[in-house]
Amino acid sequence: MKIPFNKPYHSDKAMDYIKQVIDSGNIGGDGYFTSKCKKLLETRLGVKNILLTTSCTHSLELAIKLINIEKDQEVIMPSYTFPSTANSVLVNGGKVVFTEVNHDDLCIDASRIEEKITHRTKAIIVVHYGGNPCDMDKIMGIAHKYGLYVIEDAAQGLFSTYKGRQLGTIGHFGCFSFHETKNVSAGEGGAVTINSDNENLIRRAEYIRQKGTNRIDFNNKSVEFYQWVDIGSSYCPSELLMAYLYSQLENIDDIHSKRLKMFNRYLEILDNIESDKIQYYSKGNKLEAFNAHIFYIIFKKEAYADGFMNILKANDISAYRHFVPLHLSKMGLSLGYKENDFPYERDLYKKLIRLPIYPDMTEEQLIKMERIIKKAINQI
């Protein structure tokens, strides 16, 4: 019995919705299903303005464009994140400034942000790792003190909350992913929340998203022709993707309840294992809505993590490590960072293992996971 690392949720309505798009003859962007996804997300997140995009990467790029970053202005972010977080700044001419993460939830360490701020700092990008919320009260307080923008990289955080507020709705902008690996998937896709009532900002976001044109004004019949009005790109997803996404969003409660069931089983398994080889494992947040995006174990030594991975692999179980810290990557080193700049992050990625978690995991698979996890931890 093989256990994959991830298996995207499947809705019985997916093919019907995709066929509906094909039969309509309108497979481009901003059609019926884009509108349906937009309205559902705005209602569930409690926001007025959300735009669907082709990826979280593009959502981050769009947000950076909206803050009008100038050459070499700085954006603070954790080193322990995916390259898209940094690329969104670099492709817009900004400068990346890395900082540390907390040891308990792997979110940006809010206590270390202020020391990184200079007169060139423009924004902070926070990453809600694994669906766990960053300390948004403290971060927003710092941002207000220094006049900075806050962009929430909520690629992994859809429908998790911080003090009752949805992640992605607290900062100035929130960016989400609908990649194949996420809880809700379109294969590829994303969204950006614009947490402002500024109509000019919202309209400019629409222009940037539609290749820098005022096509939205044309569609609304407020202009006779649409034209190039801003620097933009092609961030508008196909209706085929949005039809698939809508079939998933309709089932979000079922998806999350099943993922939480898997997460809590892992938690129960680990809680009942006494081992001096484990440094930390996922806890979730019982005080908040939590989307159970990943379950991870951090071992005390790289050798323990290697041994654990090898035993899982030998038993046809797929598990993965996670991000190579950006400061440690080839690009990070080219920006002037050194290997020892962030010692915790330097060692973290070699000791962290993510376990399989997806809605369709069976009881039989969970029983096997429990048996192999216990066996592996005893043998390493």
Secondary structure as GFF3:
##gff-version 3
##sequence-region A 1 380
A	DSSP	alpha_helix	14	24	.	.	.	ID=ss1
A	DSSP	alpha_helix	32	45	.	.	.	ID=ss2
A	DSSP	beta_strand	50	53	.	.	.	ID=ss3
A	DSSP	alpha_helix	56	66	.	.	.	ID=ss4
A	DSSP	beta_strand	74	78	.	.	.	ID=ss5
A	DSSP	alpha_helix	83	90	.	.	.	ID=ss6
A	DSSP	beta_strand	95	99	.	.	.	ID=ss7
A	DSSP	three_ten_helix	110	112	.	.	.	ID=ss8
A	DSSP	three_ten_helix	114	116	.	.	.	ID=ss9
A	DSSP	beta_strand	121	127	.	.	.	ID=ss10
A	DSSP	three_ten_helix	129	131	.	.	.	ID=ss11
A	DSSP	alpha_helix	136	146	.	.	.	ID=ss12
A	DSSP	beta_strand	149	153	.	.	.	ID=ss13
A	DSSP	beta_strand	161	162	.	.	.	ID=ss14
A	DSSP	beta_strand	165	166	.	.	.	ID=ss15
A	DSSP	beta_strand	173	177	.	.	.	ID=ss16
A	DSSP	beta_strand	190	194	.	.	.	ID=ss17
A	DSSP	alpha_helix	199	209	.	.	.	ID=ss18
A	DSSP	alpha_helix	215	219	.	.	.	ID=ss19
A	DSSP	alpha_helix	239	249	.	.	.	ID=ss20
A	DSSP	alpha_helix	252	271	.	.	.	ID=ss21
A	DSSP	beta_strand	278	281	.	.	.	ID=ss22
A	DSSP	beta_strand	296	299	.	.	.	ID=ss23
A	DSSP	alpha_helix	302	314	.	.	.	ID=ss24
A	DSSP	three_ten_helix	326	328	.	.	.	ID=ss25
A	DSSP	alpha_helix	330	334	.	.	.	ID=ss26
A	DSSP	three_ten_helix	339	341	.	.	.	ID=ss27
A	DSSP	alpha_helix	343	351	.	.	.	ID=ss28
A	DSSP	beta_strand	352	354	.	.	.	ID=ss29
A	DSSP	alpha_helix	363	379	.	.	.	ID=ss30
###
